[in-house]
Amino acid sequence: MDFLKFFKFGLVGFTGLLIDFGVTWFCKEKLKWNRYVANSAGFLFGVTNNYFLNKYFTFDNHNPEIGLQFLSFLIIAIVGFSINTSVLYSLQKKTSINFYASKILVTIIVFFWNFGANSFYTFKF
């Protein structure tokens, strides 16, 4: 594993997190959107940010098939979100682990999924 790419991927993920939360907050609190619609907008803005930063900053990838590549990145992000939600739900139902401790654990698991899947598929070519 390339540690520098792994580090950059984490850094990009943090910027996406800030964008996700910022857009969600703005849409929910200022525009008065439904919380789930606002959350979806935040997720999409964060994923879009992460795609472009990872494409050029993390992986230095110049594949011209941006549409297909973004779709791949988005699908991997949705699978990661599904893993996140289902494992978090299971941990909360079946253990007494604190919610935020569970969320940290699940976030680490999903980070490895996202990094691996995007390294070996989305940005491989």
N, CA, C and O of each residue as an XYZ file, in Angstrom:
500
protein
N       0.843     -1.178      0.000
C       0.000      0.000      0.000
C       0.884      1.235      0.000
O       1.877      1.309      0.723
N       0.517      2.167     -0.795
C       1.229      3.437     -0.898
C       0.755      4.355      0.233
O      -0.366      4.861      0.192
N       1.606      4.569      1.240
C       1.210      5.346      2.414
C       0.844      6.778      2.051
O      -0.096      7.332      2.622
N       1.561      7.389      1.116
C       1.263      8.772      0.739
C      -0.143      8.875      0.140
O      -0.887      9.797      0.471
N      -0.507      7.950     -0.725
C      -1.860      7.955     -1.292
C      -2.902      7.730     -0.198
O      -3.951      8.373     -0.186
N      -2.605      6.821      0.710
C      -3.505      6.535      1.826
C      -3.718      7.798      2.668
O      -4.847      8.114      3.043
N      -2.647      8.506      2.958
C      -2.718      9.757      3.730
C      -3.520     10.817      2.969
O      -4.391     11.472      3.540
N      -3.222     10.978      1.691
C      -3.944     11.960      0.875
C      -5.435     11.624      0.795
O      -6.285     12.511      0.858
N      -5.736     10.335      0.657
C      -7.126      9.908      0.605
C      -7.846     10.302      1.893
O      -8.991     10.754      1.848
N      -7.196     10.137      3.023
C      -7.773     10.544      4.301
C      -7.959     12.041      4.393
O      -8.982     12.513      4.889
N      -6.983     12.789      3.922
C      -7.069     14.251      3.916
C      -8.226     14.722      3.035
O      -8.995     15.600      3.426
N      -8.339     14.141      1.866
C      -9.444     14.478      0.964
C     -10.773     14.106      1.620
O     -11.737     14.868      1.547
N     -10.823     12.949      2.254
C     -12.045     12.526      2.937
C     -12.475     13.520      4.000
O     -13.668     13.765      4.183
N     -11.501     14.096      4.702
C     -11.811     15.097      5.723
C     -12.404     16.352      5.096
O     -13.342     16.932      5.642
N     -11.866     16.778      3.953
C     -12.440     17.960      3.287
C     -13.861     17.654      2.820
O     -14.745     18.508      2.903
N     -14.077     16.436      2.330
C     -15.423     16.037      1.918
C     -16.394     16.030      3.087
O     -17.556     16.410      2.944
N     -15.909     15.597      4.243
C     -16.725     15.602      5.448
C     -17.148     17.023      5.813
O     -18.309     17.266      6.143
N     -16.204     17.956      5.752
C     -16.516     19.357      6.053
C     -17.535     19.920      5.066
O     -18.462     20.626      5.461
N     -17.363     19.607      3.792
C     -18.308     20.075      2.771
C     -19.682     19.442      2.990
O     -20.700     20.132      2.934
N     -19.711     18.147      3.235
C     -20.957     17.431      3.477
C     -21.723     18.088      4.631
O     -22.899     18.425      4.488
N     -21.054     18.268      5.766
C     -21.715     18.855      6.928
C     -22.108     20.305      6.661
O     -23.189     20.737      7.062
N     -21.246     21.053      5.993
C     -21.537     22.456      5.702
C     -22.738     22.635      4.796
O     -23.606     23.465      5.066
N     -22.793     21.858      3.717
C     -23.920     21.938      2.785
C     -25.198     21.456      3.474
O     -26.257     22.064      3.316
N     -25.099     20.369      4.233
C     -26.272     19.865      4.951
C     -26.810     20.922      5.904
O     -28.013     21.183      5.932
N     -25.929     21.526      6.681
C     -26.341     22.566      7.630
C     -26.985     23.744      6.897
O     -28.052     24.216      7.288
N     -26.334     24.213      5.837
C     -26.849     25.362      5.094
C     -28.236     25.076      4.509
O     -29.148     25.894      4.629
N     -28.386     23.913      3.879
C     -29.669     23.571      3.260
C     -30.764     23.376      4.311
O     -31.909     23.774      4.098
N     -30.416     22.771      5.431
C     -31.425     22.502      6.470
C     -31.757     23.761      7.259
O     -32.928     24.084      7.454
N     -30.737     24.466      7.709
C     -30.963     25.590      8.617
C     -31.297     26.897      7.903
O     -32.152     27.650      8.368
N     -30.649     27.169      6.806
C     -30.849     28.450      6.117
C     -31.909     28.373      5.016
O     -32.718     29.287      4.855
N     -31.893     27.268      4.261
C     -32.867     27.134      3.178
C     -34.148     26.429      3.647
O     -35.147     26.390      2.929
N     -34.097     25.873      4.866
C     -35.255     25.193      5.485
C     -35.713     23.959      4.701
O     -36.903     23.647      4.659
N     -34.757     23.267      4.085
C     -35.071     22.033      3.384
C     -35.337     20.931      4.404
O     -34.924     21.026      5.560
N     -36.019     19.904      3.972
C     -36.193     18.700      4.768
C     -34.814     18.146      5.130
O     -33.900     18.175      4.307
N     -34.660     17.645      6.351
C     -33.330     17.186      6.818
C     -32.726     16.093      5.947
O     -31.509     16.041      5.774
N     -33.562     15.225      5.401
C     -33.046     14.128      4.582
C     -32.665     14.597      3.181
O     -31.716     14.086      2.585
N     -33.391     15.549      2.670
C     -33.033     16.155      1.383
C     -31.726     16.938      1.554
O     -30.831     16.864      0.712
N     -31.633     17.685      2.651
C     -30.408     18.437      2.949
C     -29.221     17.493      3.115
O     -28.126     17.775      2.627
N     -29.438     16.372      3.803
C     -28.377     15.384      4.002
C     -27.938     14.788      2.668
O     -26.746     14.578      2.443
N     -28.886     14.518      1.791
C     -28.553     13.979      0.463
C     -27.737     14.986     -0.343
O     -26.775     14.617     -1.017
N     -28.127     16.262     -0.270
C     -27.363     17.301     -0.975
C     -25.941     17.374     -0.428
O     -24.983     17.463     -1.197
N     -25.799     17.336      0.880
C     -24.467     17.362      1.496
C     -23.630     16.181      1.056
O     -22.455     16.340      0.726
N     -24.225     14.994      1.048
C     -23.526     13.783      0.618
C     -23.041     13.925     -0.824
O     -21.888     13.614     -1.124
N     -23.918     14.394     -1.719
C     -23.539     14.529     -3.128
C     -22.443     15.570     -3.348
O     -21.538     15.350     -4.153
N     -22.513     16.689     -2.652
C     -21.450     17.698     -2.772
C     -20.136     17.146     -2.225
O     -19.081     17.348     -2.826
N     -20.194     16.450     -1.088
C     -18.985     15.865     -0.507
C     -18.361     14.818     -1.413
O     -17.143     14.798     -1.595
N     -19.191     13.942     -1.986
C     -18.687     12.897     -2.894
C     -18.076     13.521     -4.145
O     -17.027     13.079     -4.616
N     -18.732     14.544     -4.679
C     -18.210     15.204     -5.882
C     -16.854     15.841     -5.600
O     -15.924     15.709     -6.396
N     -16.742     16.526     -4.477
C     -15.456     17.100     -4.054
C     -14.401     16.005     -3.945
O     -13.294     16.139     -4.464
N     -14.760     14.925     -3.266
C     -13.801     13.843     -3.041
C     -13.360     13.193     -4.345
O     -12.193     12.835     -4.506
N     -14.298     13.044     -5.275
C     -13.930     12.445     -6.555
C     -12.842     13.268     -7.243
O     -11.792     12.735     -7.604
N     -13.093     14.560     -7.423
C     -12.137     15.380     -8.169
C     -10.807     15.534     -7.435
O      -9.750     15.477     -8.064
N     -10.839     15.728     -6.116
C      -9.573     15.839     -5.381
C      -8.795     14.525     -5.413
O      -7.576     14.522     -5.578
N      -9.507     13.412     -5.254
C      -8.807     12.123     -5.308
C      -8.286     11.837     -6.708
O      -7.181     11.315     -6.858
N      -9.050     12.165     -7.721
C      -8.624     11.921     -9.106
C      -7.302     12.614     -9.393
O      -6.371     11.993     -9.906
N      -7.216     13.888     -9.066
C      -6.032     14.665     -9.455
C      -4.976     14.778     -8.352
O      -3.781     14.768     -8.648
N      -5.390     14.886     -7.097
C      -4.439     15.082     -5.992
C      -3.910     13.761     -5.446
O      -2.700     13.583     -5.307
N      -4.808     12.842     -5.140
C      -4.388     11.585     -4.508
C      -3.792     10.608     -5.511
O      -2.710     10.066     -5.286
N      -4.497     10.380     -6.619
C      -4.104      9.328     -7.553
C      -3.456      9.849     -8.836
O      -2.990      9.053     -9.650
N      -3.417     11.163     -9.031
C      -2.832     11.761    -10.235
C      -3.309     11.011    -11.481
O      -2.513     10.566    -12.307
N      -4.631     10.888    -11.587
C      -5.255     10.102    -12.638
C      -5.783     11.028    -13.730
O      -6.464     12.011    -13.439
N      -5.473     10.716    -14.972
C      -5.888     11.562    -16.088
C      -6.740     10.811    -17.100
O      -6.758     11.154    -18.282
N      -7.445      9.786    -16.635
C      -8.369      9.043    -17.486
C      -9.447     10.008    -17.964
O     -10.089     10.660    -17.140
N      -9.664     10.117    -19.277
C     -10.647     11.084    -19.799
C     -12.100     10.660    -19.589
O     -13.006     11.463    -19.808
N     -12.338      9.439    -19.178
C     -13.705      8.929    -18.963
C     -14.245      9.394    -17.612
O     -14.541      8.576    -16.742
N     -14.371     10.706    -17.441
C     -14.776     11.268    -16.153
C     -16.172     10.800    -15.747
O     -16.389     10.483    -14.578
N     -17.107     10.749    -16.665
C     -18.470     10.341    -16.336
C     -18.544      8.940    -15.774
O     -19.153      8.716    -14.728
N     -17.922      7.989    -16.468
C     -17.919      6.598    -15.991
C     -17.115      6.456    -14.707
O     -17.489      5.702    -13.808
N     -16.021      7.176    -14.630
C     -15.181      7.102    -13.442
C     -15.918      7.684    -12.228
O     -15.858      7.121    -11.134
N     -16.606      8.802    -12.423
C     -17.375      9.390    -11.322
C     -18.489      8.449    -10.884
O     -18.741      8.299     -9.688
N     -19.159      7.813    -11.845
C     -20.215      6.857    -11.511
C     -19.653      5.717    -10.656
O     -20.280      5.308     -9.679
N     -18.491      5.214    -11.017
C     -17.832      4.174    -10.235
C     -17.541      4.669     -8.818
O     -17.804      3.968     -7.841
N     -16.996      5.884     -8.715
C     -16.681      6.475     -7.416
C     -17.950      6.632     -6.582
O     -17.951      6.342     -5.385
N     -19.024      7.089     -7.211
C     -20.296      7.289     -6.519
C     -20.867      5.965     -6.033
O     -21.345      5.876     -4.902
N     -20.822      4.940     -6.871
C     -21.332      3.623     -6.467
C     -20.536      3.079     -5.285
O     -21.113      2.535     -4.343
N     -19.227      3.220     -5.331
C     -18.387      2.768     -4.215
C     -18.739      3.555     -2.952
O     -18.797      2.980     -1.865
N     -18.972      4.853     -3.081
C     -19.347      5.675     -1.925
C     -20.706      5.237     -1.367
O     -20.888      5.193     -0.150
N     -21.648      4.917     -2.239
C     -22.969      4.465     -1.786
C     -22.865      3.113     -1.095
O     -23.517      2.886     -0.076
N     -22.043      2.206     -1.643
C     -21.817      0.916     -0.983
C     -21.179      1.157      0.389
O     -21.566      0.531      1.376
N     -20.201      2.064      0.447
C     -19.568      2.401      1.724
C     -20.563      2.961      2.722
O     -20.529      2.613      3.902
N     -21.448      3.826      2.252
C     -22.488      4.389      3.114
C     -23.425      3.290      3.610
O     -23.847      3.307      4.766
N     -23.748      2.339      2.742
C     -24.612      1.212      3.125
C     -23.931      0.326      4.168
O     -24.562     -0.107      5.132
N     -22.642      0.062      3.968
C     -21.877     -0.702      4.956
C     -21.883      0.053      6.284
O     -22.120     -0.531      7.342
N     -21.621      1.353      6.214
C     -21.586      2.197      7.400
C     -22.901      2.088      8.176
O     -22.906      1.833      9.380
N     -23.985      2.279      7.484
C     -25.294      2.294      8.142
C     -25.660      0.923      8.700
O     -26.135      0.823      9.831
N     -25.445     -0.127      7.923
C     -25.850     -1.458      8.383
C     -24.983     -1.954      9.543
O     -25.507     -2.544     10.487
N     -23.682     -1.729      9.490
C     -22.810     -2.172     10.588
C     -23.087     -1.336     11.836
O     -23.130     -1.874     12.942
N     -23.274     -0.042     11.670
C     -23.599      0.823     12.810
C     -24.906      0.375     13.456
O     -25.002      0.278     14.680
N     -25.900      0.106     12.635
C     -27.190     -0.369     13.145
C     -27.006     -1.688     13.911
O     -27.536     -1.849     15.010
N     -26.264     -2.618     13.332
C     -26.034     -3.916     13.978
C     -25.296     -3.760     15.302
O     -25.654     -4.393     16.295
N     -24.272     -2.924     15.316
C     -23.530     -2.715     16.561
C     -24.430     -2.115     17.645
O     -24.315     -2.466     18.819
N     -25.307     -1.228     17.249
C     -26.193     -0.595     18.228
C     -27.268     -1.552     18.731
O     -27.689     -1.467     19.884
N     -27.707     -2.451     17.877
C     -28.743     -3.405     18.265
C     -28.194     -4.573     19.085
O     -28.878     -5.089     19.969
N     -26.961     -4.986     18.792
C     -26.440     -6.229     19.364
C     -25.350     -6.052     20.415
O     -24.939     -7.029     21.041
N     -24.879     -4.832     20.617
C     -23.835     -4.599     21.610
C     -24.205     -3.391     22.458
O     -25.188     -2.701     22.189
N     -23.415     -3.156     23.464
C     -23.634     -1.971     24.306
C     -22.560     -0.913     24.033
O     -22.331     -0.029     24.858
N     -21.913     -1.007     22.887
C     -20.878     -0.039     22.526
C     -21.529      1.328     22.324
O     -22.578      1.439     21.689
N     -20.908      2.345     22.862
C     -21.372      3.716     22.702
C     -21.564      4.046     21.222
O     -20.779      3.612     20.379
N     -22.615      4.820     20.909
C     -22.930      5.161     19.523
C     -21.742      5.793     18.805
O     -21.417      5.399     17.685
N     -21.099      6.760     19.430
C     -19.998      7.457     18.755
C     -18.754      6.592     18.639
O     -18.005      6.718     17.671
N     -18.522      5.720     19.603
C     -17.417      4.759     19.480
C     -17.700      3.806     18.320
O     -16.802      3.472     17.546
N     -18.951      3.374     18.209
C     -19.348      2.514     17.087
C     -19.153      3.241     15.765
O     -18.656      2.667     14.796
N     -19.546      4.500     15.733
C     -19.432      5.287     14.498
C     -17.965      5.446     14.089
O     -17.646      5.370     12.902
N     -17.086      5.663     15.042
C     -15.648      5.763     14.739
C     -15.142      4.443     14.163
O     -14.437      4.435     13.154
N     -15.495      3.341     14.796
C     -15.075      2.017     14.317
C     -15.583      1.763     12.901
O     -14.829      1.316     12.037
N     -16.839      2.044     12.669
C     -17.443      1.830     11.351
C     -16.811      2.754     10.306
O     -16.600      2.344      9.164
N     -16.515      3.974     10.684
C     -15.881      4.920      9.761
C     -14.512      4.405      9.316
O     -14.147      4.538      8.148
N     -13.765      3.823     10.235
C     -12.452      3.253      9.900
C     -12.613      2.093      8.912
O     -11.873      1.989      7.933
N     -13.582      1.231      9.182
C     -13.831      0.095      8.284
C     -14.183      0.592      6.880
O     -13.641      0.109      5.887
N     -15.087      1.552      6.813
C     -15.538      2.067      5.514
C     -14.426      2.831      4.799
O     -14.348      2.811      3.570
N     -13.570      3.502      5.563
C     -12.424      4.192      4.962
C     -11.554      3.197      4.195
O     -11.146      3.466      3.065
N     -11.272      2.042      4.816
C     -10.473      1.020      4.131
C     -11.205      0.487      2.902
O     -10.580      0.277      1.862
N     -12.512      0.265      3.000
C     -13.301     -0.163      1.839
C     -13.179      0.862      0.714
O     -12.849      0.507     -0.418
N     -13.442      2.124      1.022
C     -13.425      3.169     -0.002
C     -12.041      3.307     -0.637
O     -11.918      3.404     -1.858
N     -11.008      3.316      0.195
C      -9.652      3.451     -0.342
C      -9.306      2.265     -1.238
O      -8.819      2.441     -2.355
N      -9.561      1.058     -0.738
C      -9.229     -0.137     -1.514
C      -9.995     -0.224     -2.816
O      -9.407     -0.473     -3.868
N     -11.305     -0.021     -2.758
C     -12.128     -0.137     -3.956
C     -11.759      0.926     -4.991
O     -11.704      0.636     -6.187
N     -11.509      2.141     -4.541
C     -11.146      3.197     -5.495
C      -9.725      3.029     -6.020
O      -9.450      3.348     -7.177
N      -8.828      2.536     -5.186
C      -7.449      2.296     -5.633
C      -7.387      1.202     -6.688
O      -6.702      1.335     -7.703
N      -8.110      0.124     -6.435
C      -8.014     -1.039     -7.301
C      -9.007     -1.041     -8.450
O      -8.908     -1.871     -9.353
N      -9.967     -0.116     -8.424
C     -10.938     -0.097     -9.507
C     -11.065      1.289    -10.145
O     -10.663      1.474    -11.293
N     -11.602      2.234     -9.436
C     -11.919      3.538    -10.030
C     -10.704      4.228    -10.640
O     -10.767      4.707    -11.772
N      -9.606      4.281     -9.901
C      -8.441      5.031    -10.364
C      -7.302      4.131    -10.842
O      -6.163      4.582    -10.957
N      -7.597      2.889    -11.116
C      -6.577      1.951    -11.584
C      -6.123      2.269    -13.003
O      -4.966      2.042    -13.357
N      -7.027      2.788    -13.803
C      -6.723      3.025    -15.221
C      -6.597      4.486    -15.529
O      -6.344      4.856    -16.675
